[in-house]
Amino acid sequence: MEKYPAVYIMASRYRGTLYVGVTSNLYSRVCDHKNGTTPGFTSDYAVHTLVWYEHHMTVDAAILREKRIKEWKRNWKIELIEKMNRDWRDLHDDIDVLATLVEDDPL
């Protein structure tokens, strides 16, 4: 299957500390966060739970979406998460590229 870049949100716990990121390989990148192999914010604040994600057709579209979400107010991010994942469960083992693939806006 072709790979699609993803925008994702990690959390430390239910409605806890949030991290927004973008990657070309979501499953692997979340493993890095969980294992603490990438030093930085997620390691420092124990942000290890994948709570929201979506895949895009292009890297440019994914990066643009990530930048837009990072500018959002916290409560908007929480609303986005809870539309997909009301219980804030870890979605890492259930990643479904095709179910979350969005039509990208023209850049």
C-alpha positions as CSV (number, residue, x, y, z in Angstrom):
1,M,0.0,0.0,0.0
2,E,1.2,3.5,-0.8
3,K,2.2,5.6,2.2
4,Y,0.6,8.9,3.0
5,P,1.9,11.6,5.3
6,A,-0.1,12.0,8.5
7,V,-0.8,14.8,11.0
8,Y,-1.3,13.5,14.5
9,I,-2.0,14.5,18.1
10,M,-0.4,12.7,21.1
11,A,-1.5,13.2,24.7
12,S,-0.1,12.5,28.1
13,R,-3.5,11.4,29.5
14,Y,-7.2,12.2,29.1
15,R,-7.3,15.9,28.4
16,G,-3.6,16.2,29.4
17,T,-0.6,17.7,27.7
18,L,-1.0,17.7,23.9
19,Y,1.6,17.4,21.1
20,V,0.8,18.0,17.4
21,G,3.1,16.5,14.8
22,V,3.5,15.5,11.1
23,T,5.3,12.4,9.8
24,S,5.6,10.3,6.7
25,N,5.3,7.0,8.7
26,L,2.8,7.4,11.5
27,Y,3.1,3.9,13.1
28,S,6.9,4.2,13.3
29,R,6.9,7.7,14.6
30,V,4.4,6.9,17.4
31,C,6.7,4.0,18.4
32,D,9.5,6.5,18.7
33,H,7.4,8.7,21.0
34,K,6.3,5.7,23.1
35,N,9.9,4.4,23.5
36,G,11.3,7.8,24.2
37,T,13.9,7.4,21.4
38,T,13.4,10.9,20.2
39,P,14.5,13.5,22.8
40,G,12.3,16.5,23.2
41,F,8.9,17.6,24.2
42,T,7.1,14.2,24.2
43,S,9.8,12.6,26.2
44,D,10.1,15.4,28.7
45,Y,6.3,15.5,29.3
46,A,5.5,11.8,28.9
47,V,3.3,12.4,25.9
48,H,2.9,8.8,24.6
49,T,-0.7,8.2,23.6
50,L,-1.9,8.7,20.0
51,V,-5.3,10.2,20.3
52,W,-6.0,11.6,16.9
53,Y,-4.6,11.5,13.3
54,E,-5.4,12.0,9.7
55,H,-3.6,11.1,6.5
56,H,-3.0,13.4,3.5
57,M,-2.2,12.9,-0.1
58,T,0.9,15.1,0.0
59,V,3.6,16.1,2.5
60,D,2.9,19.8,1.8
61,A,-0.8,19.4,2.6
62,A,0.0,17.6,5.8
63,I,2.5,20.2,6.9
64,L,0.0,23.0,6.2
65,R,-2.7,21.2,8.3
66,E,-0.2,20.7,11.1
67,K,0.7,24.4,11.2
68,R,-3.0,25.3,11.2
69,I,-3.8,23.0,14.1
70,K,-0.9,24.2,16.1
71,E,-2.4,27.7,15.9
72,W,-5.7,26.5,17.3
73,K,-6.9,27.1,20.8
74,R,-6.6,24.1,23.1
75,N,-10.3,23.5,23.4
76,W,-10.6,23.3,19.6
77,K,-7.9,20.6,19.6
78,I,-9.9,18.7,22.3
79,E,-13.1,19.0,20.2
80,L,-11.2,17.6,17.2
81,I,-9.8,14.7,19.2
82,E,-13.2,13.8,20.7
83,K,-15.0,13.8,17.3
84,M,-12.7,10.8,16.4
85,N,-11.9,9.4,19.8
86,R,-14.3,10.3,22.5
87,D,-12.7,8.1,25.1
88,W,-9.1,9.2,24.4
89,R,-8.0,5.7,23.9
90,D,-4.6,4.9,22.3
91,L,-5.1,4.5,18.5
92,H,-1.6,3.3,17.7
93,D,-2.5,-0.3,17.1
94,D,-5.6,0.7,15.1
95,I,-4.1,3.1,12.5
96,D,-6.2,3.0,9.3
97,V,-4.7,5.1,6.5
98,L,-7.7,4.8,4.1
99,A,-10.3,5.6,6.8
100,T,-8.6,8.9,7.6
101,L,-7.3,10.0,4.2
102,V,-8.6,13.5,3.5
103,E,-9.0,15.3,0.2
104,D,-6.4,18.0,0.4
105,D,-7.1,21.6,-0.3
106,P,-5.1,23.0,-3.2
107,L,-2.1,24.8,-2.0
